[in-house]
Amino acid sequence: MPVETYQADEIKRIRNSTGLTQRSFAEYMGVSPKTVEAWEAGRNHPEGAACRSLSLMKADPEFPQKAGIIRR
C-alpha cells in the first residue's frame, strides 16, 4: 500500500482536527515544532512514518488520545 502524501493545508487541517497545538503535534510526531511549522507552510513535506501517522489521525482525530500518547 503506497504512503499517502500531504499538502500544507491538509496537514494543518489534520492537526486542527486533533485539537493539538503545533508543539503537542510535533511531540506526538517525534519532530521539532519548526518541522511542523515548515510542513504547514509548505516549505517541507512529511515522509514515511510521519505520513502513516497523518493517515491514522486523518481517519480518527482522536487517535493520539486513544493510544494514550497525547492528552489534550
N, C-alpha and C positions, 0 to 999 in steps of 0.2 A: 504494500500500500504506500503510495507516494506521500511525502510530507507536504502538507498544505503550506502555501506562502501567504504572508500577511502584509498588508499595506499599513501605513502610519495611522490612517483614520480608523481602521478596523482594530488595530492594537489598542488604541485609546478607548474605543467603544467597548472592547472586551474588558479592559481594566476597569472602566467605569461601571460596567455591569456587576463586577465583583464587589464594588464599594471600597476598593483598596486605593490608598494613596500611591503615588509613584514610588515612594520609599518602601512601603509594605509590599507592593507588587514586585519590586526589584529583589527584596529579601526572599520572597517566595520563589522567584525565577532563578535565584542564585547569580544575579548580575548586579552591577552597580546602579544606583539611581540615574547616573549620567547615561548609562546604556539604555534604560527605559526612555529617558528623555530623547535620546537620539532616535530610537525606534519610532516614537510618537511624532517626531519632527520629520521623519523620512530620511534622515542622514545615514542611517544604518538599518539593517534588517536582521531579524532573528533567524537562526538556523537550527537544524537538527532537533535536539531535545526541547529547546525553547518553543519551537513550533508545535511539537507534540503537546506541551503543557498548554499552549494557547488553544489548541483544539479541544482539550479537556474542559477548559474554562469557557470556551465558546458554547459547548454543548451543555454545560452545567455551571453557571456562575458561582454556585455555592461549593464547587469542588474543593477549593483551598481550605474552607472551613470544615467541610465533611471529612476531609483527610486529616484534620487535626493539625494542619501545618501552620495556618494563619488564623488568628482570631481578630475580628474587627474591633 
